């Protein structure tokens, strides 16, 4: 499959996702992988471009360079520009610029392979111009406006010719789609403080944002998907964080090399277990959602299967068990 796919539907994220894939996504990529929303982002970055249209936007597959399933970043091309967009939610780290550097390198390599460019010919090849952005939604009171790979890791030594510069975004222009997303994350943080990492916090966030006209169209059209995505991600992150923190504390207290080695081994095993838990949790949530649809709404079984992401035979069996 090509690493770029022409975007056609302007209202849904590109492609059909299974529940397993969806719970590895997040609202950030689910929202911005919709063609019209990617185009809105591009217009915010390049308001001077009056000729580009939504049909010019091409999604770029970002290879998960650090093999961490919780990274969900976005790449797309418009004309000769390659745009890498990364959300950073947790504790601030400048190491994120390394991740972006690897994304840029891999994306350009993929472009060269796809276009069958000959780097050994006498003619200079034409490459996309990379732009990198970090959308920071964490709580660090201040952070740099621009991150430079050279400045951060090689003290700005000009003898090192490689550099990547990343613009850090904490607020969009009032009312634009990026600003709305950042406001959405802040409302969510407030609701988590009140309700914890629960479905209620997610649903309250959605309700408040729709009332305030924040991502209203997106939330109305994909409300059930947003609840499923966020709740499943909470499950994965909390299990991993709790277990890893306990193991790190044990390793620190014992202070033995074998304890640290055992921790590394068990941490790797845990990541595999988290994947299995997420798959199981995602299916359980889908079944509960399907039960709600069968109980509260007069929908056909085909419609229940569509909205719950369950196979039709499973829905038929579920309906039979419920006497529907």
Secondary structure as GFF3:
##gff-version 3
##sequence-region A 1 324
A	DSSP	beta_strand	4	6	.	.	.	ID=ss1
A	DSSP	alpha_helix	19	22	.	.	.	ID=ss2
A	DSSP	alpha_helix	27	32	.	.	.	ID=ss3
A	DSSP	alpha_helix	35	45	.	.	.	ID=ss4
A	DSSP	three_ten_helix	54	56	.	.	.	ID=ss5
A	DSSP	beta_strand	57	60	.	.	.	ID=ss6
A	DSSP	beta_strand	74	78	.	.	.	ID=ss7
A	DSSP	beta_strand	81	88	.	.	.	ID=ss8
A	DSSP	alpha_helix	96	115	.	.	.	ID=ss9
A	DSSP	beta_strand	129	136	.	.	.	ID=ss10
A	DSSP	beta_strand	146	148	.	.	.	ID=ss11
A	DSSP	alpha_helix	149	154	.	.	.	ID=ss12
A	DSSP	beta_strand	165	169	.	.	.	ID=ss13
A	DSSP	alpha_helix	177	195	.	.	.	ID=ss14
A	DSSP	alpha_helix	199	211	.	.	.	ID=ss15
A	DSSP	alpha_helix	216	221	.	.	.	ID=ss16
A	DSSP	alpha_helix	223	254	.	.	.	ID=ss17
A	DSSP	alpha_helix	257	296	.	.	.	ID=ss18
A	DSSP	alpha_helix	301	308	.	.	.	ID=ss19
A	DSSP	alpha_helix	312	321	.	.	.	ID=ss20
###
